[in-house]
């Protein structure tokens, strides 16, 4: 009797008209294959189901009988369409590479050893972790609703240099308009107090890339004092302890940082006097090394 032809998982997906990522995910959920050291391997159940190892141009791979009965669960009718960085880039008219860096800057994905990994914040946005079936390189998939999220649209516009008119919520931020940014830091940033100037100068001299008054990637209208893309760290300097309105604003901001579980460093006047000892230790907790 002639032995039945065997095909790779990718070939099997093509024969059945199934997206290969979906087939790999389904076989994994059925306990037939599992990931070890970035490679798909057969489980005992997979071997019993007819899976074998074969060797090809790219090394060893899992193969199945050509007649293998694939039990793929049909997608739900109301399941959201998921978009890759390439699709997002086409929508916003930028490259997939730039989209991934924007999503990383927002804290929704992070760089893995290879590819991109979805963060907890990204999962809250509806992202799913995907993986290339051949290379095993991870990537993120996003629901269409992400196209309407203001934080993403604003970040893309900023990257493209699009000037945007001030919104009513911008005008309502009385603190930021009450205290003008008149203190010029070493790197050219104009900040609102001498303490913020000292913090900015310290970050600059430590060669730590940072932004001043970066809008948080949330629907609420809130700006941090400083943002460090490496480590996704936000820094807040708290002054004006005797001002009731300021204290109320401080509590509101702290609650939002806690709500989204953002990496936050809080500095006081006393901390600013001792930044060389305080900041390196606090930054290191989030994987940011100074000096």
Beta strands, then each sheet from edge to edge (+ up, - down):
strand 1: 6-8
strand 2: 33-36
strand 3: 39-42
strand 4: 52-56
strand 5: 59-65
strand 6: 82-83
strand 7: 109-111
strand 8: 116-118
strand 9: 128-131
strand 10: 138-143
strand 11: 183-184
strand 12: 190-191
strand 13: 211-212
strand 14: 226-228
strand 15: 233-237
strand 16: 263-267
sheet 1: 1+ 5- 4+
sheet 2: 2+ 3-
sheet 3: 6+ 10- 9+
sheet 4: 7+ 8-
sheet 5: 11+ 12-
sheet 6: 13+ 14- 15+ 16+
end
